[in-house]
């Protein structure tokens, strides 16, 4: 019986590859979500207050009504002093409609590349494709404060391009997993590296709320610079550690390389035909699409719009991201 190199060991190259893939997902999701964290501190909310807030009674009117015993509620209007007091000091003049367009832009971009990203990863190698995609994400994230200040539509275009690059992340991760993890380890490793999404969603909001209040460089630009820096750290780590296949890795032990030979997918150098007709008619694929759509819809709504909702209610900055 052949000896099996332990997976859960600090010497395991498979474990290190899974951690690097998870780091890639964390970096990509954090850089994409940086807008949902930063926009509440970027935009001047009082300039585009809705009519229902403008028409609410003043404090004096409410006090007069209270003396006569006819109080129906409390004043809930938004003003600059109120928002500044709870941590929001935005100055960009973007109406609510344009704000929501920015959140949708990256998803439009992802729709463009999702059909070709998997094929490109298999043909040219997921390691290089992912390096290029996240490199562009890093540059766009670092440039985001400058682009947002310069012109709304230029920044909108950068969000579309960001989505196009993000469309390569999951296909490249899955392609690399097929080349490194045997069938009996794929589910465990997929659970490990996809946790980068959850860690990013759970931690980046709190980090963003804290950075919004930092006086350095105006607060909110530091969010983009911080996650861009994390992306650079990922890039250096990825370049040094990861390869397309165990046979190409210079850090893997010979015992582990021999174990993986014949158990993982070979490096694909030729194009393969994809049975699109069978895929599109498969009930299993339809079920996966529906489940993924339902989950992603709820996550996107909460991640993107809850901070804005709490801002309208004048909730303090840090608790709003904690609840989001």
C-alpha positions in Angstrom: 0.0 0.0 0.0 1.4 3.3 -1.1 2.2 5.9 1.6 0.0 9.0 1.4 1.6 12.4 2.3 -0.5 14.0 4.9 -2.7 16.8 3.7 -3.1 18.7 6.9 0.6 19.3 7.5 2.8 22.4 7.3 4.9 20.5 4.8 2.0 19.8 2.5 2.2 21.7 -0.7 -1.4 21.0 -1.5 -2.4 22.8 1.7 -0.3 25.8 0.8 -1.8 25.9 -2.7 -5.3 25.9 -1.1 -4.4 28.7 1.2 -2.9 30.8 -1.6 -6.2 30.3 -3.6 -8.2 31.3 -0.6 -5.9 34.4 -0.3 -6.7 35.2 -4.0 -10.4 35.0 -3.3 -10.1 37.2 -0.2 -8.1 39.8 -2.1 -10.5 39.9 -5.1 -13.7 40.0 -3.0 -12.2 42.7 -0.7 -11.2 44.9 -3.6 -14.6 44.5 -5.2 -16.4 45.2 -1.9 -14.2 48.2 -1.1 -16.9 50.4 -2.8 -19.7 49.2 -0.6 -17.6 50.1 2.4 -16.3 53.3 1.1 -19.3 54.8 -0.6 -21.1 55.7 2.6 -18.1 57.9 3.5 -17.5 59.2 -0.1 -21.0 60.6 -0.9 -22.7 63.7 0.4 -26.1 62.3 1.4 -27.6 65.6 2.4 -27.4 67.0 -1.1 -29.9 64.4 -2.5 -32.2 63.9 0.5 -35.5 62.4 -0.6 -38.8 64.4 -0.4 -40.1 62.2 2.5 -37.3 63.4 4.6 -37.5 67.1 3.5 -41.2 67.3 4.2 -41.0 65.9 7.7 -41.9 68.4 10.5 -39.2 70.5 12.1 -38.2 70.0 15.8 -40.0 73.2 16.7 -43.2 71.9 15.1 -42.9 68.6 16.9 -42.3 70.4 20.3 -45.4 72.5 19.7 -47.4 69.5 18.8 -46.1 67.7 21.9 -47.3 70.5 24.2 -50.8 70.0 22.8 -50.6 66.2 23.1 -50.7 65.4 19.3 -47.3 63.8 18.8 -47.3 61.3 15.9 -43.6 60.6 15.7 -40.2 62.2 15.9 -38.2 64.3 13.5 -36.1 62.2 11.2 -34.6 64.6 8.7 -31.0 64.3 7.5 -28.7 67.2 7.8 -24.9 67.7 7.5 -24.4 68.0 11.3 -26.2 64.7 12.0 -24.3 62.7 9.4 -21.0 64.2 10.4 -21.6 63.5 14.1 -22.0 59.7 13.4 -18.9 59.5 11.2 -20.0 60.3 7.6 -18.2 63.2 5.9 -18.6 62.5 2.2 -18.3 65.2 -0.4 -18.9 63.5 -3.8 -22.1 64.6 -5.5 -23.5 61.3 -6.7 -27.3 60.9 -6.6 -28.7 57.6 -5.3 -29.4 56.3 -8.8 -25.7 56.6 -9.8 -24.6 55.0 -6.6 -26.6 51.8 -7.4 -25.3 51.8 -10.9 -21.7 51.5 -9.6 -22.6 48.4 -7.6 -24.1 46.8 -10.7 -21.2 47.7 -13.0 -18.8 45.0 -11.8 -21.5 42.3 -12.3 -22.1 43.5 -15.9 -18.3 43.1 -16.5 -18.3 39.6 -15.0 -21.1 38.5 -17.4 -18.8 39.4 -20.3 -15.9 37.1 -19.3 -17.6 34.2 -17.4 -18.1 32.1 -20.6 -14.5 32.3 -21.7 -12.6 32.5 -18.5 -12.7 28.8 -17.7 -11.5 27.8 -21.3 -8.7 30.4 -21.1 -7.6 29.1 -17.7 -7.4 25.5 -19.0 -5.6 26.5 -22.2 -3.1 29.0 -21.0 -2.7 28.0 -17.3 -4.8 29.3 -14.3 -1.7 30.7 -12.5 -0.8 33.2 -15.1 -4.4 34.2 -16.0 -5.2 34.8 -12.3 -2.0 36.8 -11.8 -2.9 39.1 -14.7 -6.6 39.4 -13.6 -5.8 40.3 -10.0 -3.0 42.6 -11.1 -5.5 44.7 -13.0 -7.8 44.6 -9.9 -5.0 45.9 -7.8 -4.2 48.8 -10.2 -7.9 49.7 -10.4 -8.4 49.6 -6.7 -5.3 51.8 -6.0 -6.5 54.2 -8.7 -10.2 54.2 -7.4 -10.0 57.4 -5.2 -8.3 59.4 -8.1 -10.8 58.1 -10.7 -13.8 58.8 -8.4 -12.7 62.4 -7.8 -11.9 62.9 -11.5 -15.1 61.8 -13.2 -18.0 59.6 -12.3 -18.2 57.8 -15.7 -14.5 57.1 -15.8 -14.9 55.5 -12.4 -18.0 53.6 -13.6 -15.9 52.2 -16.6 -13.2 51.1 -14.2 -15.8 49.2 -12.2 -17.0 47.3 -15.3 -13.3 46.4 -16.1 -12.9 45.3 -12.5 -15.9 42.9 -12.9 -14.4 41.6 -16.1 -11.2 40.7 -14.3 -13.1 39.2 -11.3 -14.9 36.9 -13.7 -11.6 35.0 -14.1 -11.1 34.3 -10.4 -13.4 31.4 -9.6 -12.8 29.5 -12.9 -9.0 29.8 -12.4 -9.4 28.7 -8.8 -11.4 25.6 -9.9 -9.0 24.8 -12.7 -6.0 25.0 -10.4 -7.8 22.8 -7.9 -8.3 20.1 -10.5 -4.5 20.1 -11.2 -3.5 19.9 -7.5 -6.1 18.0 -5.5 -7.0 14.4 -5.9 -10.7 13.5 -6.1 -10.9 12.5 -2.4 -9.5 15.8 -1.3 -11.3 18.2 -3.7 -14.3 18.9 -1.4 -12.1 19.6 1.7 -9.8 21.9 -0.3 -12.7 23.7 -2.0 -14.2 24.4 1.4 -10.9 25.7 2.6 -10.1 28.0 -0.3 -13.7 29.3 -0.8 -13.6 30.4 2.8 -11.7 33.4 1.5 -15.0 34.8 0.3 -16.6 34.5 3.8 -13.5 35.9 5.6 -13.5 38.9 3.2 -17.2 39.5 3.6 -17.0 39.2 7.4 -13.9 41.3 8.1 -13.5 43.8 5.3 -16.6 45.8 6.4 -15.2 46.3 9.9 -11.8 47.2 8.6 -13.5 49.7 6.2 -15.5 51.3 8.9 -12.4 51.9 11.0 -10.4 53.3 8.0 -13.3 55.7 7.1 -12.6 57.5 10.4 -8.9 57.7 10.0 -7.9 61.3 9.4 -5.0 60.3 7.1 -5.6 61.1 3.4 -9.3 61.9 4.1 -10.3 58.5 5.5 -12.1 56.7 2.8 -9.3 56.6 0.2 -7.3 54.6 2.7 -9.8 51.7 2.3 -8.8 51.3 -1.4 -5.1 51.7 -0.7 -5.3 49.2 2.1 -6.9 46.4 0.0 -4.7 47.3 -2.9 -1.7 46.7 -0.7 -3.1 43.4 0.4 -3.5 42.5 -3.3 0.2 43.3 -3.8 1.2 41.0 -0.9 -0.9 38.2 -2.5 0.8 38.8 -5.9 4.3 38.4 -4.4 3.2 35.3 -2.5 1.5 33.7 -5.5 4.5 34.3 -7.8 6.9 32.7 -5.4 4.7 29.7 -4.3 2.2 28.6 -6.9 2.5 26.7 -10.2 0.1 25.3 -12.6 0.9 21.7 -11.9 2.8 19.7 -9.2 5.4 18.6 -11.7 6.4 22.3 -12.3 6.6 23.3 -8.6 10.1 23.8 -7.2 9.0 23.6 -3.5 7.1 20.4 -3.5 8.7 17.3 -1.9 9.4 14.4 -4.2 7.2 12.0 -2.2 4.2 14.3 -2.6 4.9 14.8 -6.3 5.0 11.1 -6.9 1.8 10.7 -4.9 0.0 13.3 -7.1 1.2 11.8 -10.4 -1.7 10.0 -12.0 -4.2 11.3 -9.3 -4.7 14.8 -10.6 -5.6 16.3 -14.0 -2.8 16.6 -16.5 -1.7 20.0 -17.8 -4.0 20.7 -20.7 -2.1 22.0 -23.8 -4.8 21.3 -26.4 -8.2 22.8 -26.7 -11.1 20.6 -25.7 -14.7 20.8 -27.0 -17.3 21.8 -24.4 -20.7 20.1 -24.6 -22.7 23.4 -24.3 -25.9 21.8 -25.5 -25.9 19.1 -22.8 -24.8 21.6 -20.1 -27.6 24.1 -20.9 -30.2 21.3 -21.0 -29.1 19.7 -17.7 -31.5 19.9 -14.8 -28.6 19.6 -12.4 -27.0 22.7 -13.9 -30.3 24.5 -13.7 -30.7 23.7 -10.0 -27.1 24.9 -9.3 -27.8 28.1 -11.2 -31.0 28.8 -9.3 -29.4 28.1 -5.9 -26.4 30.2 -6.7 -28.5 33.1 -8.0 -30.7 33.0 -4.9 -27.7 33.0 -2.5 -25.8 35.6 -4.5 -28.8 37.9 -4.8 -29.4 38.0 -1.0 -25.7 38.4 -0.3 -25.2 41.2 -2.8 -28.3 43.2 -1.5 -27.1 43.0 2.1 -23.4 43.6 1.3 -23.9 46.5 -1.0 -27.0 48.4 0.3 -27.3 47.7 4.1 -24.5 50.3 4.9 -26.4 52.9 2.8 -29.6 52.0 4.5 -28.1 52.4 8.0 -26.6 55.7 6.9 -30.1 57.0 6.0 -31.1 56.1 9.6 -28.1 58.0 10.9 -26.6 54.9 12.6 -23.1 55.3 13.8 -20.5 54.3 11.2 -18.9 51.4 13.0 -22.1 49.6 14.2 -23.5 49.9 10.7 -20.7 47.8 9.2 -20.9 45.4 12.1 -24.6 44.7 11.4 -24.0 44.7 7.6 
